[in-house]
Amino acid sequence: MAESKSLRKPVFTKVDQLRPGTIGHTLTVKVVNTKMVLQKGRADGPQVRQMRIAECLVGDETGMIIFTARNEQVLRDDALGVLVHSAAYILISTNAHLFILVVDLMKEGTTITLRNAKIDMFKGSMRLAVDKWGRVEVAEPANFNVKEDNNLSLIEYELVNVVEE
């Protein structure tokens, strides 16, 4: 008989601890603002899919960073209890579960938990992202104020190759 292993407890990271090229971050942040950067339909077989990408400024008590939200990132229905008071969410029914598009969850003041997030580089600056291996979840409202004077996405990095002699 196989022993059941318990799941590891997540280690939460603060925004000011994020570094270029790192992966596997779990953090709780508040949405400061959201800007839609791409919204277009594309033909995908018999259906036309709407493709949407938003850049969301998110942060905690240590700093802020831009989070790129893509519409294929979805939340399961276990987060619906927090969302009942809000309107204008797109609901999709698949395999008897309700899914809510992440782009629509990125409203100012919403607290979210990012699991298995990674740092992508875009034009020399850091962007927080969650790929298919991660999750974006609505969390209970946090009681911290976002430190708006420490925006990590404004720091420009340059890759320098070191030649060993």
VEXNU-959456 format. One line per field, with one value per residue: x, y, z of N, C-alpha, C, CB in turn; residue in one letter. Coordinates in nm, 2 decimals, always signed. Glycine has a CB too. Layout:
<pts>
n_c1 [X_...]
n_c2 [Y_...]
n_c3 [Z_...]
ca_c1 [X_...]
ca_c2 [Y_...]
ca_c3 [Z_...]
c_c1 [X_...]
c_c2 [Y_...]
c_c3 [Z_...]
cb_c1 [X_...]
cb_c2 [Y_...]
cb_c3 [Z_...]
res [a_...]
</pts>
This chain:
<pts>
n_c1 [+0.08_+0.06_+0.21_+0.05_+0.16_+0.20_+0.11_+0.34_+0.38_+0.32_+0.58_+0.57_+0.66_+0.79_+0.73_+0.97_+1.17_+1.18_+1.36_+1.53_+1.46_+1.38_+1.18_+0.88_+0.75_+0.53_+0.30_+0.11_-0.08_-0.20_-0.41_-0.32_-0.37_-0.51_-0.44_-0.56_-0.39_-0.40_-0.66_-0.83_-1.01_-0.97_-0.97_-1.02_-1.05_-1.38_-1.48_-1.47_-1.22_-1.17_-0.89_-0.72_-0.50_-0.37_-0.20_-0.12_-0.07_+0.06_+0.10_+0.27_+0.33_+0.60_+0.67_+0.61_+0.51_+0.48_+0.22_+0.15_-0.15_-0.32_-0.58_-0.62_-0.56_-0.72_-0.96_-1.08_-1.41_-1.39_-1.33_-1.54_-1.71_-1.60_-1.64_-1.90_-2.02_-1.93_-1.97_-1.98_-1.82_-1.68_-1.82_-1.75_-1.85_-1.72_-1.67_-1.84_-1.75_-1.72_-1.55_-1.35_-1.24_-0.91_-0.83_-1.05_-1.07_-0.89_-0.94_-0.91_-0.79_-0.85_-0.75_-0.51_-0.38_-0.09_+0.04_+0.32_+0.44_+0.64_+0.93_+0.94_+1.14_+1.10_+1.19_+1.41_+1.31_+1.15_+0.87_+0.60_+0.46_+0.22_+0.23_+0.10_+0.14_+0.10_-0.11_-0.38_-0.55_-0.83_-0.81_-0.88_-0.95_-0.66_-0.48_-0.28_-0.10_-0.01_+0.33_+0.40_+0.62_+0.83_+0.87_+0.94_+0.94_+1.03_+1.30_+1.58_+1.74_+2.04_+2.18_+2.48_+2.76_+3.01_+3.34_+3.55_+3.89]
n_c2 [-0.12_+0.21_+0.50_+0.81_+1.11_+1.43_+1.75_+2.01_+2.30_+2.62_+2.86_+3.19_+3.47_+3.80_+4.10_+4.26_+4.07_+3.95_+3.84_+3.87_+3.61_+3.41_+3.14_+2.98_+3.12_+3.21_+3.43_+3.69_+3.96_+4.29_+4.44_+4.73_+4.89_+4.84_+4.77_+4.72_+4.57_+4.43_+4.32_+4.11_+3.93_+3.59_+3.36_+3.03_+2.74_+2.62_+2.80_+3.14_+3.28_+3.50_+3.69_+3.82_+4.04_+4.18_+4.43_+4.44_+4.63_+4.52_+4.47_+4.46_+4.52_+4.57_+4.65_+4.70_+4.55_+4.47_+4.26_+4.03_+3.95_+3.69_+3.57_+3.30_+3.20_+3.08_+3.07_+2.84_+2.73_+2.75_+2.99_+3.15_+3.25_+3.48_+3.65_+3.71_+3.96_+4.13_+4.24_+4.18_+3.97_+3.72_+3.41_+3.07_+2.75_+2.44_+2.10_+2.07_+2.27_+2.60_+2.87_+3.16_+3.43_+3.55_+3.80_+3.95_+3.95_+4.12_+4.38_+4.70_+4.71_+4.44_+4.15_+3.91_+3.58_+3.45_+3.15_+2.95_+3.14_+3.32_+3.51_+3.70_+3.86_+4.17_+4.38_+4.45_+4.48_+4.36_+4.14_+4.00_+3.67_+3.41_+3.09_+2.79_+2.61_+2.73_+2.91_+3.14_+3.30_+3.44_+3.61_+3.65_+3.99_+4.18_+4.32_+4.52_+4.81_+4.90_+4.95_+5.20_+5.34_+5.18_+5.04_+4.76_+4.70_+4.92_+4.92_+4.88_+4.61_+4.47_+4.22_+4.08_+3.92_+3.73_+3.67_+3.40_+3.37]
n_c3 [+0.00_-0.09_+0.05_+0.13_+0.02_+0.17_+0.05_-0.03_+0.17_+0.04_-0.03_+0.03_-0.17_-0.16_-0.35_-0.39_-0.38_-0.62_-0.91_-1.23_-1.47_-1.29_-1.15_-1.04_-0.83_-0.56_-0.47_-0.31_-0.42_-0.48_-0.72_-0.89_-1.12_-1.45_-1.79_-2.10_-2.36_-2.59_-2.79_-2.98_-3.23_-3.34_-3.60_-3.53_-3.63_-3.65_-3.47_-3.36_-3.17_-2.90_-2.84_-2.58_-2.41_-2.12_-1.94_-1.61_-1.33_-1.04_-0.69_-0.36_-0.01_-0.04_-0.30_-0.66_-0.97_-1.32_-1.43_-1.67_-1.80_-1.96_-2.17_-2.18_-1.94_-1.66_-1.40_-1.16_-1.04_-0.76_-0.66_-0.69_-0.48_-0.38_-0.59_-0.63_-0.58_-0.78_-1.13_-1.49_-1.57_-1.77_-1.83_-1.88_-1.95_-1.90_-1.89_-1.67_-1.49_-1.39_-1.54_-1.52_-1.70_-1.66_-1.74_-1.70_-1.43_-1.33_-1.18_-1.04_-0.71_-0.65_-0.48_-0.55_-0.57_-0.70_-0.83_-0.88_-1.05_-1.29_-1.40_-1.67_-1.93_-2.09_-2.33_-2.18_-1.92_-1.62_-1.62_-1.46_-1.49_-1.56_-1.66_-1.83_-1.63_-1.39_-1.16_-1.12_-0.87_-0.71_-0.41_-0.05_+0.05_+0.10_+0.38_+0.33_+0.22_-0.10_-0.20_-0.38_-0.47_-0.55_-0.82_-0.98_-1.25_-1.38_-1.38_-1.58_-1.73_-1.85_-2.05_-2.00_-2.14_-2.01_-2.07_-2.02_-1.94]
ca_c1 [+0.00_+0.14_+0.18_+0.01_+0.25_+0.13_+0.15_+0.43_+0.32_+0.38_+0.66_+0.53_+0.76_+0.75_+0.77_+1.10_+1.26_+1.18_+1.48_+1.51_+1.48_+1.34_+1.05_+0.82_+0.71_+0.40_+0.28_-0.02_-0.06_-0.32_-0.41_-0.32_-0.44_-0.51_-0.45_-0.58_-0.29_-0.44_-0.79_-0.87_-1.07_-0.90_-1.04_-0.96_-1.14_-1.52_-1.52_-1.38_-1.18_-1.13_-0.76_-0.70_-0.39_-0.38_-0.09_-0.17_+0.03_+0.03_+0.21_+0.24_+0.39_+0.74_+0.69_+0.51_+0.56_+0.37_+0.18_+0.08_-0.26_-0.37_-0.72_-0.63_-0.54_-0.86_-0.98_-1.18_-1.52_-1.38_-1.31_-1.66_-1.77_-1.54_-1.67_-2.04_-2.06_-1.89_-2.03_-1.91_-1.72_-1.72_-1.82_-1.74_-1.88_-1.64_-1.66_-1.92_-1.69_-1.73_-1.42_-1.36_-1.11_-0.82_-0.82_-1.17_-1.06_-0.79_-1.00_-0.83_-0.82_-0.87_-0.63_-0.49_-0.26_-0.02_+0.11_+0.41_+0.47_+0.78_+0.97_+0.98_+1.20_+1.04_+1.26_+1.51_+1.25_+1.09_+0.73_+0.55_+0.37_+0.18_+0.20_+0.00_+0.17_+0.07_-0.25_-0.41_-0.66_-0.88_-0.78_-0.95_-0.89_-0.54_-0.48_-0.16_-0.10_+0.10_+0.44_+0.40_+0.75_+0.93_+0.82_+1.05_+0.93_+1.10_+1.44_+1.62_+1.85_+2.11_+2.25_+2.63_+2.83_+3.14_+3.43_+3.65_+4.02]
ca_c2 [+0.00_+0.33_+0.61_+0.93_+1.23_+1.56_+1.86_+2.11_+2.43_+2.72_+2.96_+3.31_+3.56_+3.94_+4.15_+4.31_+3.96_+3.89_+3.86_+3.83_+3.47_+3.32_+3.08_+2.91_+3.21_+3.22_+3.56_+3.75_+4.10_+4.37_+4.50_+4.87_+4.93_+4.74_+4.84_+4.63_+4.60_+4.36_+4.26_+4.09_+3.79_+3.52_+3.23_+2.91_+2.63_+2.66_+2.91_+3.26_+3.30_+3.63_+3.69_+3.94_+4.05_+4.30_+4.45_+4.48_+4.67_+4.46_+4.49_+4.43_+4.62_+4.59_+4.71_+4.68_+4.49_+4.45_+4.13_+4.01_+3.85_+3.64_+3.52_+3.15_+3.17_+3.08_+3.03_+2.74_+2.79_+2.76_+3.13_+3.23_+3.31_+3.62_+3.73_+3.73_+4.10_+4.20_+4.21_+4.19_+3.86_+3.63_+3.28_+2.97_+2.62_+2.33_+1.99_+2.10_+2.37_+2.74_+2.93_+3.31_+3.47_+3.62_+3.94_+4.02_+3.96_+4.22_+4.50_+4.77_+4.68_+4.30_+4.08_+3.78_+3.49_+3.39_+3.03_+2.91_+3.25_+3.34_+3.65_+3.71_+3.99_+4.23_+4.50_+4.47_+4.50_+4.24_+4.12_+3.88_+3.60_+3.27_+3.00_+2.68_+2.53_+2.81_+2.94_+3.28_+3.28_+3.55_+3.59_+3.74_+4.12_+4.19_+4.45_+4.60_+4.91_+4.88_+5.04_+5.25_+5.41_+5.08_+4.97_+4.68_+4.70_+5.04_+4.89_+4.82_+4.52_+4.44_+4.09_+4.09_+3.80_+3.73_+3.58_+3.36_+3.36]
ca_c3 [+0.00_-0.10_+0.15_+0.07_+0.06_+0.19_-0.03_+0.04_+0.19_-0.05_+0.03_-0.03_-0.20_-0.17_-0.48_-0.39_-0.39_-0.76_-0.99_-1.37_-1.51_-1.19_-1.17_-0.92_-0.73_-0.51_-0.41_-0.30_-0.46_-0.51_-0.85_-0.88_-1.23_-1.56_-1.92_-2.21_-2.46_-2.72_-2.79_-3.12_-3.25_-3.44_-3.65_-3.48_-3.67_-3.67_-3.38_-3.35_-3.03_-2.87_-2.78_-2.50_-2.32_-2.03_-1.85_-1.48_-1.23_-0.92_-0.59_-0.22_+0.08_-0.07_-0.43_-0.76_-1.09_-1.42_-1.45_-1.80_-1.79_-2.09_-2.16_-2.17_-1.80_-1.61_-1.26_-1.13_-0.97_-0.61_-0.63_-0.72_-0.37_-0.36_-0.70_-0.65_-0.57_-0.90_-1.25_-1.61_-1.59_-1.88_-1.78_-1.98_-1.89_-1.95_-1.80_-1.55_-1.41_-1.44_-1.55_-1.54_-1.76_-1.57_-1.78_-1.64_-1.28_-1.29_-1.15_-0.94_-0.57_-0.63_-0.42_-0.62_-0.54_-0.82_-0.79_-0.99_-1.14_-1.34_-1.44_-1.81_-1.96_-2.21_-2.36_-2.07_-1.79_-1.57_-1.62_-1.39_-1.58_-1.51_-1.78_-1.81_-1.51_-1.28_-1.13_-1.07_-0.78_-0.63_-0.26_+0.04_+0.04_+0.19_+0.46_+0.32_+0.12_-0.20_-0.20_-0.52_-0.51_-0.59_-0.94_-1.04_-1.40_-1.44_-1.37_-1.70_-1.72_-1.97_-2.04_-2.03_-2.16_-1.95_-2.14_-1.92_-2.00]
c_c1 [+0.09_+0.10_+0.14_+0.10_+0.16_+0.19_+0.24_+0.35_+0.39_+0.47_+0.63_+0.65_+0.71_+0.80_+0.91_+1.21_+1.27_+1.31_+1.46_+1.54_+1.44_+1.20_+1.00_+0.78_+0.56_+0.39_+0.14_+0.00_-0.20_-0.30_-0.42_-0.40_-0.42_-0.52_-0.46_-0.48_-0.32_-0.57_-0.83_-0.93_-0.98_-0.97_-0.96_-1.05_-1.28_-1.56_-1.42_-1.35_-1.14_-0.99_-0.75_-0.58_-0.39_-0.25_-0.14_-0.06_-0.02_+0.14_+0.17_+0.31_+0.54_+0.77_+0.58_+0.58_+0.45_+0.35_+0.11_-0.02_-0.31_-0.50_-0.72_-0.60_-0.68_-0.85_-1.09_-1.29_-1.50_-1.35_-1.43_-1.72_-1.72_-1.60_-1.82_-2.09_-2.02_-1.96_-1.93_-1.80_-1.77_-1.71_-1.82_-1.76_-1.80_-1.63_-1.73_-1.85_-1.71_-1.59_-1.44_-1.23_-1.04_-0.82_-0.94_-1.16_-0.96_-0.85_-0.92_-0.88_-0.84_-0.74_-0.63_-0.37_-0.21_+0.06_+0.19_+0.43_+0.61_+0.80_+1.02_+1.05_+1.14_+1.11_+1.35_+1.45_+1.17_+0.94_+0.70_+0.45_+0.33_+0.15_+0.10_+0.02_+0.14_-0.08_-0.26_-0.54_-0.70_-0.86_-0.87_-0.88_-0.78_-0.55_-0.35_-0.18_+0.02_+0.20_+0.46_+0.53_+0.86_+0.87_+0.94_+1.05_+1.00_+1.25_+1.48_+1.74_+1.91_+2.19_+2.39_+2.69_+2.97_+3.23_+3.54_+3.78_+4.10]
c_c2 [+0.12_+0.44_+0.73_+1.04_+1.35_+1.66_+1.95_+2.23_+2.53_+2.82_+3.09_+3.41_+3.70_+3.99_+4.20_+4.20_+3.90_+3.93_+3.81_+3.68_+3.37_+3.26_+3.02_+3.00_+3.20_+3.35_+3.61_+3.90_+4.16_+4.43_+4.65_+4.93_+4.83_+4.82_+4.72_+4.66_+4.53_+4.29_+4.24_+3.95_+3.72_+3.39_+3.11_+2.79_+2.69_+2.78_+3.02_+3.28_+3.44_+3.62_+3.83_+3.93_+4.18_+4.31_+4.51_+4.52_+4.62_+4.48_+4.45_+4.54_+4.65_+4.65_+4.67_+4.62_+4.47_+4.30_+4.12_+3.91_+3.82_+3.57_+3.37_+3.11_+3.18_+3.04_+2.93_+2.80_+2.80_+2.90_+3.22_+3.30_+3.45_+3.71_+3.77_+3.88_+4.18_+4.16_+4.21_+4.09_+3.77_+3.49_+3.18_+2.83_+2.51_+2.22_+2.01_+2.20_+2.50_+2.80_+3.08_+3.35_+3.57_+3.77_+4.02_+4.03_+4.07_+4.36_+4.57_+4.74_+4.53_+4.24_+3.94_+3.71_+3.43_+3.27_+2.99_+3.02_+3.26_+3.48_+3.64_+3.85_+4.04_+4.37_+4.55_+4.49_+4.38_+4.25_+3.99_+3.81_+3.46_+3.20_+2.89_+2.60_+2.60_+2.83_+3.09_+3.26_+3.41_+3.52_+3.68_+3.88_+4.13_+4.32_+4.52_+4.70_+4.89_+4.99_+5.09_+5.31_+5.31_+4.99_+4.89_+4.67_+4.82_+5.02_+4.82_+4.74_+4.50_+4.31_+4.11_+3.96_+3.82_+3.63_+3.54_+3.34_+3.25]
c_c3 [+0.00_+0.00_+0.08_+0.12_+0.07_+0.10_+0.04_+0.06_+0.10_+0.03_-0.04_-0.05_-0.20_-0.31_-0.49_-0.40_-0.53_-0.83_-1.13_-1.39_-1.40_-1.21_-1.04_-0.81_-0.69_-0.43_-0.41_-0.32_-0.48_-0.65_-0.83_-0.99_-1.35_-1.69_-2.02_-2.32_-2.59_-2.70_-2.94_-3.13_-3.35_-3.48_-3.60_-3.51_-3.69_-3.58_-3.39_-3.21_-3.02_-2.79_-2.71_-2.41_-2.25_-1.95_-1.72_-1.39_-1.10_-0.82_-0.45_-0.14_+0.05_-0.21_-0.53_-0.88_-1.19_-1.44_-1.58_-1.79_-1.93_-2.07_-2.15_-2.02_-1.73_-1.46_-1.24_-1.05_-0.82_-0.57_-0.65_-0.60_-0.35_-0.47_-0.72_-0.66_-0.70_-1.03_-1.37_-1.62_-1.69_-1.82_-1.89_-1.90_-1.97_-1.85_-1.67_-1.45_-1.47_-1.44_-1.57_-1.60_-1.67_-1.61_-1.71_-1.49_-1.24_-1.28_-1.03_-0.79_-0.54_-0.57_-0.49_-0.56_-0.67_-0.77_-0.91_-1.09_-1.18_-1.38_-1.59_-1.83_-2.09_-2.22_-2.24_-1.94_-1.75_-1.58_-1.55_-1.48_-1.52_-1.64_-1.74_-1.69_-1.38_-1.26_-1.09_-0.99_-0.72_-0.48_-0.18_+0.03_+0.15_+0.26_+0.45_+0.21_+0.03_-0.20_-0.35_-0.56_-0.55_-0.70_-1.00_-1.19_-1.46_-1.44_-1.50_-1.68_-1.85_-1.95_-2.09_-2.03_-2.10_-2.02_-2.04_-2.00_-1.94]
cb_c1 [-0.10_+0.13_+0.30_-0.14_+0.36_+0.13_+0.04_+0.55_+0.33_+0.28_+0.82_+0.42_+0.82_+0.81_+0.67_+1.13_+1.22_+1.05_+1.60_+1.61_+1.62_+1.35_+1.06_+0.92_+0.74_+0.36_+0.37_-0.09_+0.02_-0.35_-0.53_-0.18_-0.40_-0.62_-0.33_-0.72_-0.15_-0.33_-0.90_-0.76_-1.21_-0.75_-1.05_-0.93_-1.14_-1.61_-1.52_-1.45_-1.06_-1.24_-0.65_-0.83_-0.25_-0.50_+0.02_-0.26_+0.05_+0.00_+0.25_+0.30_+0.37_+0.81_+0.83_+0.43_+0.63_+0.41_+0.09_+0.19_-0.38_-0.26_-0.80_-0.53_-0.44_-0.94_-1.01_-1.13_-1.64_-1.26_-1.19_-1.76_-1.74_-1.39_-1.62_-2.12_-1.99_-1.74_-2.15_-1.85_-1.70_-1.63_-1.95_-1.60_-2.03_-1.50_-1.52_-1.95_-1.54_-1.82_-1.34_-1.39_-1.15_-0.68_-0.83_-1.30_-1.00_-0.68_-1.15_-0.85_-0.94_-0.91_-0.64_-0.48_-0.30_+0.07_+0.01_+0.36_+0.42_+0.80_+1.08_+0.86_+1.35_+0.89_+1.16_+1.58_+1.16_+1.12_+0.67_+0.48_+0.43_+0.06_+0.33_-0.01_+0.32_+0.14_-0.31_-0.43_-0.64_-1.02_-0.64_-0.96_-1.00_-0.41_-0.51_-0.04_-0.08_+0.03_+0.57_+0.29_+0.79_+0.97_+0.75_+1.04_+0.78_+1.06_+1.48_+1.64_+1.80_+2.21_+2.18_+2.70_+2.83_+3.13_+3.50_+3.61_+4.10]
cb_c2 [+0.00_+0.39_+0.63_+0.97_+1.25_+1.60_+1.93_+2.13_+2.47_+2.79_+2.93_+3.38_+3.53_+4.02_+4.27_+4.40_+3.85_+3.94_+3.80_+3.91_+3.46_+3.39_+2.96_+2.81_+3.36_+3.09_+3.67_+3.73_+4.11_+4.48_+4.45_+4.92_+5.07_+4.64_+4.93_+4.62_+4.56_+4.25_+4.34_+4.11_+3.80_+3.48_+3.23_+2.92_+2.52_+2.55_+2.85_+3.38_+3.21_+3.70_+3.67_+3.97_+4.04_+4.30_+4.55_+4.37_+4.83_+4.31_+4.63_+4.29_+4.59_+4.46_+4.66_+4.81_+4.36_+4.52_+4.07_+3.98_+3.91_+3.55_+3.56_+3.08_+3.27_+2.98_+3.16_+2.61_+2.71_+2.67_+3.19_+3.14_+3.23_+3.61_+3.67_+3.66_+4.17_+4.18_+4.31_+4.33_+3.79_+3.64_+3.26_+2.97_+2.59_+2.38_+1.95_+1.97_+2.34_+2.83_+2.87_+3.38_+3.54_+3.57_+3.95_+3.94_+3.83_+4.23_+4.49_+4.92_+4.75_+4.23_+4.06_+3.80_+3.38_+3.49_+2.92_+2.78_+3.39_+3.24_+3.71_+3.70_+3.97_+4.25_+4.62_+4.59_+4.62_+4.22_+4.12_+3.92_+3.58_+3.28_+2.95_+2.60_+2.49_+2.94_+2.85_+3.38_+3.18_+3.59_+3.61_+3.69_+4.23_+4.18_+4.41_+4.50_+5.05_+4.87_+4.98_+5.34_+5.50_+4.99_+5.06_+4.54_+4.69_+5.16_+4.81_+4.93_+4.38_+4.56_+3.98_+4.19_+3.75_+3.71_+3.64_+3.22_+3.49]
cb_c3 [+0.12_-0.24_+0.24_+0.09_-0.05_+0.34_-0.10_-0.05_+0.34_-0.14_+0.03_+0.05_-0.34_-0.05_-0.52_-0.27_-0.29_-0.83_-0.93_-1.46_-1.54_-1.05_-1.28_-0.87_-0.77_-0.42_-0.47_-0.16_-0.59_-0.40_-0.94_-0.87_-1.28_-1.55_-1.95_-2.27_-2.42_-2.75_-2.71_-3.22_-3.30_-3.39_-3.80_-3.32_-3.56_-3.66_-3.23_-3.42_-2.99_-2.78_-2.88_-2.41_-2.40_-1.94_-1.91_-1.42_-1.22_-0.94_-0.59_-0.18_+0.22_-0.06_-0.48_-0.81_-1.07_-1.56_-1.33_-1.91_-1.71_-2.15_-2.27_-2.26_-1.73_-1.69_-1.17_-1.06_-1.00_-0.57_-0.71_-0.78_-0.25_-0.37_-0.82_-0.54_-0.45_-0.92_-1.28_-1.63_-1.45_-2.00_-1.69_-2.05_-1.89_-2.00_-1.78_-1.48_-1.39_-1.36_-1.66_-1.40_-1.90_-1.58_-1.93_-1.68_-1.23_-1.40_-1.10_-0.96_-0.53_-0.76_-0.27_-0.77_-0.43_-0.89_-0.75_-1.05_-1.08_-1.46_-1.35_-1.91_-1.98_-2.19_-2.40_-2.11_-1.79_-1.42_-1.77_-1.26_-1.72_-1.41_-1.83_-1.93_-1.52_-1.28_-1.02_-1.19_-0.68_-0.67_-0.23_+0.18_+0.07_+0.10_+0.60_+0.28_+0.19_-0.34_-0.14_-0.54_-0.41_-0.46_-1.04_-0.98_-1.45_-1.36_-1.25_-1.81_-1.66_-2.01_-2.13_-1.92_-2.30_-1.80_-2.26_-1.86_-1.99]
res [m_a_e_s_k_s_l_r_k_p_v_f_t_k_v_d_q_l_r_p_g_t_i_g_h_t_l_t_v_k_v_v_n_t_k_m_v_l_q_k_g_r_a_d_g_p_q_v_r_q_m_r_i_a_e_c_l_v_g_d_e_t_g_m_i_i_f_t_a_r_n_e_q_v_l_r_d_d_a_l_g_v_l_v_h_s_a_a_y_i_l_i_s_t_n_a_h_l_f_i_l_v_v_d_l_m_k_e_g_t_t_i_t_l_r_n_a_k_i_d_m_f_k_g_s_m_r_l_a_v_d_k_w_g_r_v_e_v_a_e_p_a_n_f_n_v_k_e_d_n_n_l_s_l_i_e_y_e_l_v_n_v_v_e_e]
</pts>
